[in-house]
């Protein structure tokens, strides 16, 4: 069996006395959409922050394996190295676009590292060498490709901050994809979208999985999104994994229902209501 | 009228120099959110290096004036850039996560170190340089007063405009500029997109320092006297210029520099030359009280 794209093993992240993530292990495969769900405060975003280098977990190991055999221990890398070499990209719950830059520029920034390397860290650029211009053209081409995929081609020169909310969400995904990731982490991509936009998002995420063949890791509260597009679901509660499986398996799991809806109510346990 | 015109020319020349220094303040502020109070001393360092390089090239190397000036220019930019890089590396980067006061204090420390080093190494007395580039035009010949535009003034203004234009172009159109604007808006996000923040910050310091170095070179040539202490006042004035224009705004820094230069020249002409610094810093206070975002700065709107 080949190694999974992302293997999270016994990861723990503690803030003071509180374990935000506690002894968590799961895997996310290439060409699969893995959803991480759980009630508020279950540690989903903390997990993302660990994977993308915002936090360094105190215990555990997170291995990212590329198809060519290279592997990276994410907890040891700086965040920009995680993006660049381990090829993990992410989006945010609260959108973090470069609001004052144009849509196209947002996508160009995402390719900065590759561009810099191609132009010998700008030296060639200053000399106006062809290589610089070629790299720039390729970058624009890739940006255009993603603008087309997320249906924002007409907005290329618009200031990103002035786009409607749903467009900003899609742009953020396009920007993450422009870094050339093998694992794309999406933090509540459907939050604040109307049902139509949400359906479009499902189509987009599926196309990323099927056409680009990369792995997606998804935090989502919108169960219609989770149930429809996920291949596997990991359920967290209080930082621990309480269930894992296909959407159908998870839906019927008593532990999951308990986490979301609470314990059977007072009358049954015999405690007086207070 | 002639007198006014002459003061305008003088003011623009002086303002160009302030503007060049102000760019360094504003760039560092926009990316790191800190005021680099050691920036003025870089300008002083630039003045000394250009003097030494120029004298070395002419007396030891026997180079003609133009060549010597080029040598001085490159030496100045190279050394101040190196100093800017080192300063960031040694005094600021370790304090990036520290409370804001810490890098401020370390900046003051760095400037004291450099000032005293120069005072020790070069002597505390004023260093003169005989005028290198003389002559100019007479623009207007009024009764008893003529308006002069010297070659040196032309060089200062043209060079400043060229540097500012080149720099603005770099920020707007190159990859480096794009990365810088990205860092300015959201450093963490830029890092998550694979941009090496440390490198961007270093570059910012290097460029800002090189520009201040050029300002130092020009002041050496223009006034012909320098000492180890010039960085302090010029630095604070350039800072005032950056605040007046709107700190964090690049065109603001340039505009602020020119305005401060003009105000200083005109105040010295019509009021009292002893009080010109009072006028300048009076403006700093007024701006901070009445328009803290400066002329071209945009207020930080916090979303709630």
Boltz contact constraints between the chains, C-beta under 6 A:
constraints:
  - contact:
      token1: [A, 79]
      token2: [B, 191]
      max_distance: 6.0
  - contact:
      token1: [A, 79]
      token2: [B, 192]
      max_distance: 6.0
  - contact:
      token1: [A, 80]
      token2: [B, 191]
      max_distance: 6.0
  - contact:
      token1: [A, 80]
      token2: [B, 194]
      max_distance: 6.0
  - contact:
      token1: [A, 80]
      token2: [B, 196]
      max_distance: 6.0
  - contact:
      token1: [A, 83]
      token2: [B, 192]
      max_distance: 6.0
  - contact:
      token1: [A, 83]
      token2: [B, 194]
      max_distance: 6.0
  - contact:
      token1: [A, 84]
      token2: [B, 194]
      max_distance: 6.0
  - contact:
      token1: [A, 96]
      token2: [B, 186]
      max_distance: 6.0
  - contact:
      token1: [A, 96]
      token2: [B, 189]
      max_distance: 6.0
  - contact:
      token1: [A, 98]
      token2: [B, 182]
      max_distance: 6.0
  - contact:
      token1: [A, 98]
      token2: [B, 185]
      max_distance: 6.0
  - contact:
      token1: [A, 108]
      token2: [B, 178]
      max_distance: 6.0
  - contact:
      token1: [A, 109]
      token2: [B, 178]
      max_distance: 6.0
  - contact:
      token1: [A, 109]
      token2: [B, 182]
      max_distance: 6.0
  - contact:
      token1: [A, 109]
      token2: [B, 193]
      max_distance: 6.0
  - contact:
      token1: [A, 110]
      token2: [B, 193]
      max_distance: 6.0
  - contact:
      token1: [A, 112]
      token2: [B, 179]
      max_distance: 6.0
  - contact:
      token1: [A, 112]
      token2: [B, 195]
      max_distance: 6.0
  - contact:
      token1: [A, 113]
      token2: [B, 194]
      max_distance: 6.0
  - contact:
      token1: [A, 115]
      token2: [B, 175]
      max_distance: 6.0
  - contact:
      token1: [A, 122]
      token2: [B, 176]
      max_distance: 6.0
  - contact:
      token1: [A, 179]
      token2: [B, 193]
      max_distance: 6.0
  - contact:
      token1: [A, 179]
      token2: [B, 194]
      max_distance: 6.0
